Amino acid sequence: MSAVELKELVVTALEALKGRDIQVLDVRELTDVVDYMVVASGASNRQVKALANEVVERCKAAGYRPLGVEGELHGEWVLVDMGDVVAHIMLPQVRAFYNLEKLWNVSPSPGVKEQQ
């Protein structure tokens, strides 16, 4: 599975559980560590945890095991590292504070649907 297919799998998993404001950041020109960062919000700690779990389960079903999952205990910000794709799933206030989109200074990839 290519990085693009893995990114789409992650986005599909987030959309399935109504992840909010899903953004895909193409950071291939900025770092050699990861190709895409997928940033999404959940309405509650419980939803953030559920979104992260859905990403992990769908990736496992497709034959990909995460390299790491961080932040599951509190559910304010859960990071799922799939190698070429890293998902950041956060509560809205945490996302606003860290503002990863501005930090990485890239525009979202065209064609990615945003959920309100």
N, CA, C and O atoms as a Tinker XYZ file with bonds, in Angstrom:
   464  protein
     1  N      0.853000   -1.180000    0.000000    73     2
     2  CA     0.000000    0.000000    0.000000    64     1     3
     3  C      0.893000    1.235000    0.000000    63     2     4     5
     4  O      1.829000    1.338000    0.793000    81     3
     5  N      0.597000    2.153000   -0.884000    73     3     6
     6  CA     1.384000    3.381000   -0.982000    64     5     7
     7  C      0.986000    4.360000    0.127000    63     6     8     9
     8  O     -0.031000    4.175000    0.795000    81     7
     9  N      1.794000    5.393000    0.311000    73     7    10
    10  CA     1.491000    6.430000    1.301000    64     9    11
    11  C      0.168000    7.122000    0.975000    63    10    12    13
    12  O     -0.584000    7.484000    1.880000    81    11
    13  N     -0.112000    7.303000   -0.303000    73    11    14
    14  CA    -1.366000    7.948000   -0.716000    64    13    15
    15  C     -2.557000    7.066000   -0.330000    63    14    16    17
    16  O     -3.560000    7.567000    0.177000    81    15
    17  N     -2.449000    5.764000   -0.566000    73    15    18
    18  CA    -3.538000    4.839000   -0.204000    64    17    19
    19  C     -3.714000    4.766000    1.312000    63    18    20    21
    20  O     -4.839000    4.701000    1.807000    81    19
    21  N     -2.611000    4.777000    2.039000    73    19    22
    22  CA    -2.667000    4.757000    3.491000    64    21    23
    23  C     -3.319000    6.028000    4.017000    63    22    24    25
    24  O     -4.121000    5.978000    4.949000    81    23
    25  N     -2.977000    7.159000    3.424000    73    23    26
    26  CA    -3.588000    8.444000    3.809000    64    25    27
    27  C     -5.097000    8.386000    3.595000    63    26    28    29
    28  O     -5.862000    8.822000    4.456000    81    27
    29  N     -5.528000    7.852000    2.458000    73    27    30
    30  CA    -6.956000    7.754000    2.162000    64    29    31
    31  C     -7.660000    6.816000    3.141000    63    30    32    33
    32  O     -8.798000    7.072000    3.534000    81    31
    33  N     -6.993000    5.736000    3.534000    73    31    34
    34  CA    -7.551000    4.814000    4.517000    64    33    35
    35  C     -7.767000    5.514000    5.855000    63    34    36    37
    36  O     -8.802000    5.331000    6.495000    81    35
    37  N     -6.799000    6.307000    6.273000    73    35    38
    38  CA    -6.904000    7.052000    7.528000    64    37    39
    39  C     -8.056000    8.057000    7.451000    63    38    40    41
    40  O     -8.849000    8.161000    8.388000    81    39
    41  N     -8.153000    8.789000    6.357000    73    39    42
    42  CA    -9.230000    9.773000    6.193000    64    41    43
    43  C    -10.587000    9.072000    6.207000    63    42    44    45
    44  O    -11.525000    9.553000    6.843000    81    43
    45  N    -10.697000    7.956000    5.522000    73    43    46
    46  CA   -11.959000    7.206000    5.493000    64    45    47
    47  C    -12.362000    6.746000    6.891000    63    46    48    49
    48  O    -13.536000    6.813000    7.254000    81    47
    49  N    -11.400000    6.282000    7.667000    73    47    50
    50  CA   -11.679000    5.852000    9.047000    64    49    51
    51  C    -12.193000    7.022000    9.883000    63    50    52    53
    52  O    -13.129000    6.866000   10.667000    81    51
    53  N    -11.581000    8.190000    9.715000    73    51    54
    54  CA   -12.011000    9.373000   10.473000    64    53    55
    55  C    -13.402000    9.830000   10.041000    63    54    56    57
    56  O    -14.223000   10.216000   10.874000    81    55
    57  N    -13.656000    9.784000    8.764000    73    55    58
    58  CA   -14.978000   10.180000    8.260000    64    57    59
    59  C    -16.067000    9.228000    8.746000    63    58    60    61
    60  O    -17.194000    9.650000    9.007000    81    59
    61  N    -15.732000    7.947000    8.868000    73    59    62
    62  CA   -16.714000    6.939000    9.282000    64    61    63
    63  C    -17.283000    7.222000   10.668000    63    62    64    65
    64  O    -18.443000    6.911000   10.939000    81    63
    65  N    -16.477000    7.808000   11.543000    73    63    66
    66  CA   -16.935000    8.118000   12.895000    64    65    67
    67  C    -17.143000    9.612000   13.103000    63    66    68    69
    68  O    -17.074000   10.117000   14.223000    81    67
    69  N    -17.398000   10.300000   12.007000    73    67    70
    70  CA   -17.762000   11.721000   12.051000    64    69    71
    71  C    -16.679000   12.617000   12.642000    63    70    72    73
    72  O    -16.972000   13.535000   13.408000    81    71
    73  N    -15.403000   12.341000   12.276000    73    71    74
    74  CA   -14.326000   13.243000   12.648000    64    73    75
    75  C    -14.608000   14.615000   12.047000    63    74    76    77
    76  O    -15.166000   14.714000   10.954000    81    75
    77  N    -14.233000   15.646000   12.739000    73    75    78
    78  CA   -14.525000   17.012000   12.298000    64    77    79
    79  C    -13.289000   17.697000   11.717000    63    78    80    81
    80  O    -12.158000   17.434000   12.125000    81    79
    81  N    -13.537000   18.571000   10.764000    73    79    82
    82  CA   -12.504000   19.425000   10.175000    64    81    83
    83  C    -11.246000   18.626000    9.818000    63    82    84    85
    84  O    -10.142000   18.957000   10.252000    81    83
    85  N    -11.430000   17.585000    9.032000    73    83    86
    86  CA   -10.311000   16.715000    8.642000    64    85    87
    87  C     -9.458000   17.432000    7.605000    63    86    88    89
    88  O     -9.955000   17.868000    6.567000    81    87
    89  N     -8.172000   17.546000    7.901000    73    87    90
    90  CA    -7.223000   18.200000    7.002000    64    89    91
    91  C     -6.063000   17.243000    6.733000    63    90    92    93
    92  O     -5.592000   16.549000    7.634000    81    91
    93  N     -5.618000   17.218000    5.498000    73    91    94
    94  CA    -4.441000   16.426000    5.133000    64    93    95
    95  C     -3.328000   17.394000    4.766000    63    94    96    97
    96  O     -3.482000   18.225000    3.871000    81    95
    97  N     -2.212000   17.280000    5.461000    73    95    98
    98  CA    -1.058000   18.133000    5.202000    64    97    99
    99  C     -0.003000   17.310000    4.474000    63    98   100   101
   100  O      0.468000   16.295000    4.987000    81    99
   101  N      0.356000   17.747000    3.293000    73    99   102
   102  CA     1.399000   17.094000    2.506000    64   101   103
   103  C      2.726000   17.713000    2.925000    63   102   104   105
   104  O      3.035000   18.843000    2.546000    81   103
   105  N      3.508000   16.975000    3.705000    73   103   106
   106  CA     4.755000   17.516000    4.250000    64   105   107
   107  C      5.987000   16.852000    3.628000    63   106   108   109
   108  O      7.077000   16.898000    4.200000    81   107
   109  N      5.811000   16.241000    2.463000    73   107   110
   110  CA     6.929000   15.541000    1.807000    64   109   111
   111  C      8.089000   16.477000    1.502000    63   110   112   113
   112  O      9.246000   16.059000    1.547000    81   111
   113  N      7.801000   17.726000    1.194000    73   111   114
   114  CA     8.866000   18.687000    0.874000    64   113   115
   115  C      9.500000   19.293000    2.128000    63   114   116   117
   116  O     10.509000   19.991000    2.034000    81   115
   117  N      8.916000   19.030000    3.295000    73   115   118
   118  CA     9.381000   19.643000    4.533000    64   117   119
   119  C     10.161000   18.699000    5.444000    63   118   120   121
   120  O     10.950000   19.144000    6.278000    81   119
   121  N      9.939000   17.406000    5.285000    73   119   122
   122  CA    10.583000   16.433000    6.163000    64   121   123
   123  C     10.717000   15.084000    5.462000    63   122   124   125
   124  O      9.941000   14.754000    4.565000    81   123
   125  N     11.704000   14.319000    5.882000    73   123   126
   126  CA    11.884000   12.961000    5.372000    64   125   127
   127  C     11.256000   11.932000    6.306000    63   126   128   129
   128  O     11.252000   10.740000    5.998000    81   127
   129  N     10.729000   12.379000    7.440000    73   127   130
   130  CA    10.210000   11.484000    8.462000    64   129   131
   131  C      8.826000   10.956000    8.112000    63   130   132   133
   132  O      8.515000    9.800000    8.398000    81   131
   133  N      7.997000   11.786000    7.499000    73   131   134
   134  CA     6.607000   11.431000    7.214000    64   133   135
   135  C      6.191000   12.095000    5.907000    63   134   136   137
   136  O      6.710000   13.154000    5.554000    81   135
   137  N      5.261000   11.478000    5.192000    73   135   138
   138  CA     4.763000   12.063000    3.941000    64   137   139
   139  C      3.520000   12.919000    4.165000    63   138   140   141
   140  O      3.398000   14.013000    3.614000    81   139
   141  N      2.599000   12.403000    4.984000    73   139   142
   142  CA     1.330000   13.110000    5.219000    64   141   143
   143  C      1.004000   13.140000    6.703000    63   142   144   145
   144  O      1.249000   12.182000    7.436000    81   143
   145  N      0.448000   14.265000    7.120000    73   143   146
   146  CA    -0.138000   14.373000    8.447000    64   145   147
   147  C     -1.624000   14.596000    8.246000    63   146   148   149
   148  O     -2.034000   15.468000    7.481000    81   147
   149  N     -2.415000   13.815000    8.929000    73   147   150
   150  CA    -3.859000   13.973000    8.891000    64   149   151
   151  C     -4.264000   14.523000   10.252000    63   150   152   153
   152  O     -3.981000   13.921000   11.288000    81   151
   153  N     -4.931000   15.678000   10.236000    73   151   154
   154  CA    -5.340000   16.349000   11.464000    64   153   155
   155  C     -6.862000   16.364000   11.493000    63   154   156   157
   156  O     -7.508000   16.731000   10.511000    81   155
   157  N     -7.432000   15.960000   12.631000    73   155   158
   158  CA    -8.886000   15.933000   12.769000    64   157   159
   159  C     -9.264000   16.265000   14.203000    63   158   160   161
   160  O     -8.458000   16.133000   15.124000    81   159
   161  N    -10.501000   16.695000   14.372000    73   159   162
   162  CA   -11.023000   17.008000   15.701000    64   161   163
   163  C    -12.138000   16.041000   16.065000    63   162   164   165
   164  O    -12.866000   15.541000   15.207000    81   163
   165  N    -12.248000   15.796000   17.361000    73   163   166
   166  CA   -13.356000   15.035000   17.922000    64   165   167
   167  C    -14.082000   15.911000   18.914000    63   166   168   169
   168  O    -13.473000   16.790000   19.524000    81   167
   169  N    -15.373000   15.690000   19.089000    73   167   170
   170  CA   -16.201000   16.542000   19.934000    64   169   171
   171  C    -15.977000   16.317000   21.426000    63   170   172   173
   172  O    -16.315000   17.180000   22.237000    81   171
   173  N    -15.414000   15.173000   21.797000    73   171   174
   174  CA   -15.190000   14.853000   23.207000    64   173   175
   175  C    -13.974000   13.932000   23.318000    63   174   176   177
   176  O    -13.491000   13.393000   22.322000    81   175
   177  N    -13.493000   13.764000   24.544000    73   175   178
   178  CA   -12.372000   12.847000   24.774000    64   177   179
   179  C    -12.734000   11.448000   24.283000    63   178   180   181
   180  O    -11.914000   10.750000   23.688000    81   179
   181  N    -13.948000   11.066000   24.539000    73   179   182
   182  CA   -14.412000    9.739000   24.132000    64   181   183
   183  C    -14.390000    9.585000   22.609000    63   182   184   185
   184  O    -13.977000    8.544000   22.097000    81   183
   185  N    -14.834000   10.621000   21.883000    73   183   186
   186  CA   -14.821000   10.533000   20.431000    64   185   187
   187  C    -13.386000   10.546000   19.890000    63   186   188   189
   188  O    -13.077000    9.835000   18.934000    81   187
   189  N    -12.520000   11.346000   20.496000    73   187   190
   190  CA   -11.113000   11.372000   20.069000    64   189   191
   191  C    -10.516000    9.971000   20.186000    63   190   192   193
   192  O     -9.846000    9.502000   19.266000    81   191
   193  N    -10.757000    9.303000   21.314000    73   191   194
   194  CA   -10.255000    7.941000   21.506000    64   193   195
   195  C    -10.861000    6.974000   20.486000    63   194   196   197
   196  O    -10.165000    6.121000   19.935000    81   195
   197  N    -12.171000    7.117000   20.243000    73   195   198
   198  CA   -12.852000    6.237000   19.293000    64   197   199
   199  C    -12.324000    6.446000   17.875000    63   198   200   201
   200  O    -12.148000    5.478000   17.135000    81   199
   201  N    -12.070000    7.695000   17.489000    73   199   202
   202  CA   -11.522000    7.989000   16.161000    64   201   203
   203  C    -10.147000    7.346000   15.999000    63   202   204   205
   204  O     -9.861000    6.728000   14.973000    81   203
   205  N     -9.306000    7.495000   17.009000    73   203   206
   206  CA    -7.969000    6.897000   16.952000    64   205   207
   207  C     -8.063000    5.384000   16.859000    63   206   208   209
   208  O     -7.330000    4.764000   16.089000    81   207
   209  N     -8.949000    4.786000   17.628000    73   207   210
   210  CA    -9.134000    3.336000   17.588000    64   209   211
   211  C     -9.613000    2.879000   16.212000    63   210   212   213
   212  O     -9.174000    1.841000   15.717000    81   211
   213  N    -10.504000    3.642000   15.597000    73   211   214
   214  CA   -10.997000    3.294000   14.260000    64   213   215
   215  C     -9.864000    3.327000   13.235000    63   214   216   217
   216  O     -9.777000    2.455000   12.370000    81   215
   217  N     -8.998000    4.336000   13.335000    73   215   218
   218  CA    -7.838000    4.421000   12.438000    64   217   219
   219  C     -6.961000    3.180000   12.614000    63   218   220   221
   220  O     -6.569000    2.546000   11.634000    81   219
   221  N     -6.657000    2.841000   13.860000    73   219   222
   222  CA    -5.804000    1.687000   14.142000    64   221   223
   223  C     -6.440000    0.401000   13.620000    63   222   224   225
   224  O     -5.771000   -0.399000   12.967000    81   223
   225  N     -7.718000    0.200000   13.903000    73   223   226
   226  CA    -8.391000   -1.042000   13.499000    64   225   227
   227  C     -8.469000   -1.182000   11.978000    63   226   228   229
   228  O     -8.231000   -2.266000   11.446000    81   227
   229  N     -8.798000   -0.099000   11.275000    73   227   230
   230  CA    -8.889000   -0.183000    9.811000    64   229   231
   231  C     -7.512000   -0.415000    9.187000    63   230   232   233
   232  O     -7.386000   -1.141000    8.202000    81   231
   233  N     -6.495000    0.199000    9.758000    73   231   234
   234  CA    -5.145000   -0.007000    9.229000    64   233   235
   235  C     -4.683000   -1.438000    9.485000    63   234   236   237
   236  O     -4.073000   -2.055000    8.612000    81   235
   237  N     -4.964000   -1.968000   10.664000    73   235   238
   238  CA    -4.617000   -3.360000   10.959000    64   237   239
   239  C     -5.324000   -4.306000    9.994000    63   238   240   241
   240  O     -4.727000   -5.264000    9.504000    81   239
   241  N     -6.600000   -4.031000    9.722000    73   239   242
   242  CA    -7.380000   -4.875000    8.808000    64   241   243
   243  C     -6.785000   -4.864000    7.400000    63   242   244   245
   244  O     -6.917000   -5.833000    6.653000    81   243
   245  N     -6.127000   -3.749000    7.046000    73   243   246
   246  CA    -5.493000   -3.638000    5.736000    64   245   247
   247  C     -4.045000   -4.134000    5.752000    63   246   248   249
   248  O     -3.343000   -4.041000    4.745000    81   247
   249  N     -3.604000   -4.656000    6.890000    73   247   250
   250  CA    -2.261000   -5.215000    6.974000    64   249   251
   251  C     -1.197000   -4.268000    7.491000    63   250   252   253
   252  O     -0.007000   -4.567000    7.398000    81   251
   253  N     -1.607000   -3.124000    8.037000    73   251   254
   254  CA    -0.652000   -2.156000    8.578000    64   253   255
   255  C     -0.821000   -2.037000   10.079000    63   254   256   257
   256  O     -1.915000   -1.769000   10.575000    81   255
   257  N      0.257000   -2.236000   10.786000    73   255   258
   258  CA     0.237000   -2.047000   12.237000    64   257   259
   259  C      0.850000   -0.691000   12.544000    63   258   260   261
   260  O      1.842000   -0.303000   11.927000    81   259
   261  N      0.269000    0.032000   13.490000    73   259   262
   262  CA     0.842000    1.337000   13.835000    64   261   263
   263  C      2.221000    1.183000   14.470000    63   262   264   265
   264  O      2.484000    0.225000   15.198000    81   263
   265  N      3.090000    2.139000   14.183000    73   263   266
   266  CA     4.400000    2.163000   14.833000    64   265   267
   267  C      4.258000    2.613000   16.279000    63   266   268   269
   268  O      5.063000    2.255000   17.140000    81   267
   269  N      3.224000    3.402000   16.530000    73   267   270
   270  CA     2.979000    3.874000   17.880000    64   269   271
   271  C      1.674000    4.623000   17.974000    63   270   272   273
   272  O      1.197000    5.199000   16.996000    81   271
   273  N      1.099000    4.610000   19.166000    73   271   274
   274  CA    -0.101000    5.381000   19.475000    64   273   275
   275  C      0.163000    6.062000   20.805000    63   274   276   277
   276  O      0.507000    5.407000   21.789000    81   275
   277  N      0.002000    7.375000   20.832000    73   275   278
   278  CA     0.277000    8.156000   22.046000    64   277   279
   279  C     -0.934000    8.996000   22.411000    63   278   280   281
   280  O     -1.633000    9.495000   21.530000    81   279
   281  N     -1.187000    9.156000   23.703000    73   279   282
   282  CA    -2.225000   10.059000   24.172000    64   281   283
   283  C     -3.578000    9.430000   24.414000    63   282   284   285
   284  O     -4.546000   10.144000   24.678000    81   283
   285  N     -3.674000    8.111000   24.331000    73   283   286
   286  CA    -4.969000    7.442000   24.494000    64   285   287
   287  C     -5.543000    7.578000   25.903000    63   286   288   289
   288  O     -6.762000    7.571000   26.074000    81   287
   289  N     -4.700000    7.698000   26.889000    73   287   290
   290  CA    -5.168000    7.731000   28.273000    64   289   291
   291  C     -6.113000    8.906000   28.521000    63   290   292   293
   292  O     -7.192000    8.734000   29.089000    81   291
   293  N     -5.700000   10.102000   28.091000    73   291   294
   294  CA    -6.514000   11.300000   28.359000    64   293   295
   295  C     -7.449000   11.653000   27.216000    63   294   296   297
   296  O     -8.520000   12.212000   27.451000    81   295
   297  N     -7.072000   11.341000   25.997000    73   295   298
   298  CA    -7.946000   11.577000   24.862000    64   297   299
   299  C     -8.094000   13.022000   24.440000    63   298   300   301
   300  O     -9.045000   13.365000   23.737000    81   299
   301  N     -7.174000   13.874000   24.855000    73   299   302
   302  CA    -7.212000   15.266000   24.394000    64   301   303
   303  C     -6.533000   15.394000   23.038000    63   302   304   305
   304  O     -6.971000   16.157000   22.178000    81   303
   305  N     -5.461000   14.639000   22.862000    73   303   306
   306  CA    -4.708000   14.603000   21.601000    64   305   307
   307  C     -4.136000   13.199000   21.470000    63   306   308   309
   308  O     -3.277000   12.794000   22.253000    81   307
   309  N     -4.612000   12.469000   20.484000    73   307   310
   310  CA    -4.090000   11.121000   20.248000    64   309   311
   311  C     -3.351000   11.150000   18.918000    63   310   312   313
   312  O     -3.886000   11.593000   17.902000    81   311
   313  N     -2.125000   10.673000   18.944000    73   311   314
   314  CA    -1.298000   10.591000   17.753000    64   313   315
   315  C     -1.197000    9.128000   17.353000    63   314   316   317
   316  O     -0.839000    8.275000   18.166000    81   315
   317  N     -1.515000    8.842000   16.089000    73   315   318
   318  CA    -1.382000    7.483000   15.552000    64   317   319
   319  C     -0.325000    7.540000   14.454000    63   318   320   321
   320  O     -0.532000    8.157000   13.409000    81   319
   321  N      0.807000    6.890000   14.703000    73   319   322
   322  CA     1.931000    6.896000   13.766000    64   321   323
   323  C      1.872000    5.635000   12.921000    63   322   324   325
   324  O      2.089000    4.528000   13.413000    81   323
   325  N      1.572000    5.821000   11.632000    73   323   326
   326  CA     1.507000    4.700000   10.698000    64   325   327
   327  C      2.727000    4.684000    9.772000    63   326   328   329
   328  O      2.714000    4.016000    8.739000    81   327
   329  N      3.773000    5.415000   10.139000    73   327   330
   330  CA     4.980000    5.465000    9.309000    64   329   331
   331  C      4.920000    6.626000    8.343000    63   330   332   333
   332  O      5.278000    7.748000    8.698000    81   331
   333  N      4.468000    6.371000    7.121000    73   331   334
   334  CA     4.383000    7.427000    6.111000    64   333   335
   335  C      3.248000    8.411000    6.387000    63   334   336   337
   336  O      3.221000    9.508000    5.831000    81   335
   337  N      2.319000    8.016000    7.242000    73   335   338
   338  CA     1.165000    8.855000    7.585000    64   337   339
   339  C      1.044000    8.909000    9.097000    63   338   340   341
   340  O      1.091000    7.883000    9.775000    81   339
   341  N      0.888000   10.128000    9.618000    73   339   342
   342  CA     0.672000   10.317000   11.048000    64   341   343
   343  C     -0.657000   11.033000   11.227000    63   342   344   345
   344  O     -0.895000   12.080000   10.624000    81   343
   345  N     -1.518000   10.465000   12.057000    73   343   346
   346  CA    -2.813000   11.086000   12.350000    64   345   347
   347  C     -2.738000   11.772000   13.704000    63   346   348   349
   348  O     -2.292000   11.185000   14.689000    81   347
   349  N     -3.186000   13.034000   13.737000    73   347   350
   350  CA    -3.303000   13.811000   14.969000    64   349   351
   351  C     -4.790000   14.040000   15.183000    63   350   352   353
   352  O     -5.429000   14.740000   14.397000    81   351
   353  N     -5.344000   13.459000   16.235000    73   351   354
   354  CA    -6.766000   13.586000   16.516000    64   353   355
   355  C     -6.891000   14.306000   17.851000    63   354   356   357
   356  O     -6.393000   13.836000   18.873000    81   355
   357  N     -7.569000   15.463000   17.829000    73   355   358
   358  CA    -7.544000   16.340000   18.994000    64   357   359
   359  C     -8.908000   16.907000   19.338000    63   358   360   361
   360  O     -9.813000   16.951000   18.505000    81   359
   361  N     -9.035000   17.338000   20.578000    73   359   362
   362  CA   -10.172000   18.162000   20.954000    64   361   363
   363  C     -9.998000   19.525000   20.275000    63   362   364   365
   364  O     -8.865000   19.956000   20.061000    81   363
   365  N    -11.082000   20.205000   19.937000    73   363   366
   366  CA   -10.970000   21.488000   19.217000    64   365   367
   367  C    -10.085000   22.521000   19.925000    63   366   368   369
   368  O     -9.305000   23.210000   19.268000    81   367
   369  N    -10.194000   22.637000   21.255000    73   367   370
   370  CA    -9.396000   23.643000   21.964000    64   369   371
   371  C     -7.906000   23.296000   21.946000    63   370   372   373
   372  O     -7.066000   24.194000   21.908000    81   371
   373  N     -7.577000   22.026000   21.974000    73   371   374
   374  CA    -6.178000   21.592000   21.889000    64   373   375
   375  C     -5.651000   21.864000   20.485000    63   374   376   377
   376  O     -4.527000   22.334000   20.311000    81   375
   377  N     -6.466000   21.566000   19.501000    73   375   378
   378  CA    -6.075000   21.811000   18.103000    64   377   379
   379  C     -5.851000   23.295000   17.850000    63   378   380   381
   380  O     -4.891000   23.675000   17.179000    81   379
   381  N     -6.723000   24.126000   18.378000    73   379   382
   382  CA    -6.572000   25.572000   18.199000    64   381   383
   383  C     -5.294000   26.072000   18.870000    63   382   384   385
   384  O     -4.614000   26.948000   18.336000    81   383
   385  N     -4.968000   25.524000   20.031000    73   383   386
   386  CA    -3.779000   25.968000   20.760000    64   385   387
   387  C     -2.499000   25.601000   20.010000    63   386   388   389
   388  O     -1.612000   26.440000   19.854000    81   387
   389  N     -2.397000   24.357000   19.546000    73   387   390
   390  CA    -1.170000   23.912000   18.877000    64   389   391
   391  C     -1.121000   24.285000   17.405000    63   390   392   393
   392  O     -0.031000   24.450000   16.856000    81   391
   393  N     -2.256000   24.420000   16.756000    73   391   394
   394  CA    -2.367000   24.894000   15.374000    64   393   395
   395  C     -1.299000   24.280000   14.454000    63   394   396   397
   396  O     -0.470000   24.987000   13.882000    81   395
   397  N     -1.342000   22.967000   14.331000    73   395   398
   398  CA    -0.339000   22.257000   13.522000    64   397   399
   399  C     -0.321000   22.717000   12.070000    63   398   400   401
   400  O      0.736000   22.745000   11.439000    81   399
   401  N     -1.482000   23.075000   11.540000    73   399   402
   402  CA    -1.537000   23.530000   10.153000    64   401   403
   403  C     -0.656000   24.764000    9.953000    63   402   404   405
   404  O      0.053000   24.869000    8.953000    81   403
   405  N     -0.703000   25.680000   10.890000    73   403   406
   406  CA     0.135000   26.884000   10.798000    64   405   407
   407  C      1.597000   26.546000   11.109000    63   406   408   409
   408  O      2.513000   27.077000   10.482000    81   407
   409  N      1.801000   25.664000   12.077000    73   407   410
   410  CA     3.158000   25.275000   12.460000    64   409   411
   411  C      3.914000   24.680000   11.277000    63   410   412   413
   412  O      5.087000   24.987000   11.062000    81   411
   413  N      3.232000   23.822000   10.509000    73   411   414
   414  CA     3.859000   23.212000    9.343000    64   413   415
   415  C      3.770000   24.104000    8.131000    63   414   416   417
   416  O      4.421000   23.840000    7.120000    81   415
   417  N      2.973000   25.160000    8.210000    73   415   418
   418  CA     2.884000   26.192000    7.171000    64   417   419
   419  C      2.632000   25.606000    5.779000    63   418   420   421
   420  O      3.302000   25.963000    4.809000    81   419
   421  N      1.663000   24.711000    5.704000    73   419   422
   422  CA     1.268000   24.150000    4.419000    64   421   423
   423  C     -0.248000   24.240000    4.290000    63   422   424   425
   424  O     -0.968000   24.280000    5.287000    81   423
   425  N     -0.708000   24.270000    3.074000    73   423   426
   426  CA    -2.141000   24.266000    2.821000    64   425   427
   427  C     -2.630000   22.829000    2.770000    63   426   428   429
   428  O     -1.877000   21.933000    2.386000    81   427
   429  N     -3.888000   22.594000    3.155000    73   427   430
   430  CA    -4.426000   21.241000    3.037000    64   429   431
   431  C     -4.431000   20.790000    1.587000    63   430   432   433
   432  O     -4.525000   21.610000    0.674000    81   431
   433  N     -4.330000   19.487000    1.381000    73   431   434
   434  CA    -4.388000   18.936000    0.037000    64   433   435
   435  C     -5.754000   19.216000   -0.563000    63   434   436   437
   436  O     -6.760000   19.142000    0.142000    81   435
   437  N     -5.811000   19.540000   -1.864000    73   435   438
   438  CA    -7.100000   19.790000   -2.477000    64   437   439
   439  C     -7.958000   18.539000   -2.518000    63   438   440   441
   440  O     -7.451000   17.422000   -2.622000    81   439
   441  N     -9.265000   18.743000   -2.434000    73   439   442
   442  CA   -10.190000   17.637000   -2.565000    64   441   443
   443  C    -10.510000   16.920000   -1.273000    63   442   444   445
   444  O    -11.309000   15.983000   -1.281000    81   443
   445  N     -9.914000   17.328000   -0.155000    73   443   446
   446  CA   -10.219000   16.685000    1.124000    64   445   447
   447  C    -11.488000   17.309000    1.677000    63   446   448   449
   448  O    -11.616000   18.530000    1.760000    81   447
   449  N    -12.408000   16.461000    2.047000    73   447   450
   450  CA   -13.678000   16.935000    2.561000    64   449   451
   451  C    -13.525000   17.359000    4.008000    63   450   452   453
   452  O    -12.841000   16.703000    4.794000    81   451
   453  N    -14.158000   18.441000    4.342000    73   451   454
   454  CA   -14.198000   18.879000    5.738000    64   453   455
   455  C    -15.572000   18.560000    6.286000    63   454   456   457
   456  O    -16.584000   18.766000    5.617000    81   455
   457  N    -15.599000   18.060000    7.496000    73   455   458
   458  CA   -16.864000   17.772000    8.152000    64   457   459
   459  C    -17.066000   18.753000    9.270000    63   458   460   461
   460  O    -16.154000   19.009000   10.057000    81   459
   461  N    -18.240000   19.298000    9.345000    73   459   462
   462  CA   -18.548000   20.283000   10.387000    64   461   463
   463  C    -19.204000   19.619000   11.566000    63   462   464
   464  O    -19.537000   20.288000   12.544000    81   463
